Amino acid sequence: MGEVMARWKNGEFNGWSPAGRCYVALEELRWGAFGDALRLGEPDEKNALLQPVYDETTLRLAHSVNASPHTRHFYQQWLHTPPQPGLLEHKDMLCWLGAEHDGERQPVSWSVTQTWQSVSLGMPRICSARRLVNALMEEIFLL
């Protein structure tokens, strides 16, 4: 977890929107050794592993928009991708990465990744970093 969060902090995920950065970090964790530990662990172990991820991800996400973890913003602030070279490639990669999500069953993950589509009706229109991270973790780690 520390490596993924350090990469996020060092700006390696800056090609995506703030919510996209969070999604990419959580997916990296899901597909790595961390995800294996979650799948194979007991419920108590899973909770012990997920709490630090939730806390650190919430702080990183809030920091990316210069807010506190409880500050609520309109969803566009979380989904706004900064203009930069390679923008289309980043959007396409995020869309591909989240192609398995459904707008009804995983509305937040779908809204974050399917940037060429309209936002899902299940996506909170005003939400804090805590709310957004909680929803993404539930959808990605199937809690």
Secondary structure, DSSP 8 states (H G I E B T S, - for coil): -HHHHHHHHTTTTTTS-HHHHHHHHHHHHHHSHHHHHHHHS-HHHHHHHHHHHHHHHHHHHHHHTT--TT--EEHHHHH-----TTHHHHHHHHHHHTTT--TTTSHHHHHHH-TTS---TTS-SEE-HHHHHHHHHHHHTT-
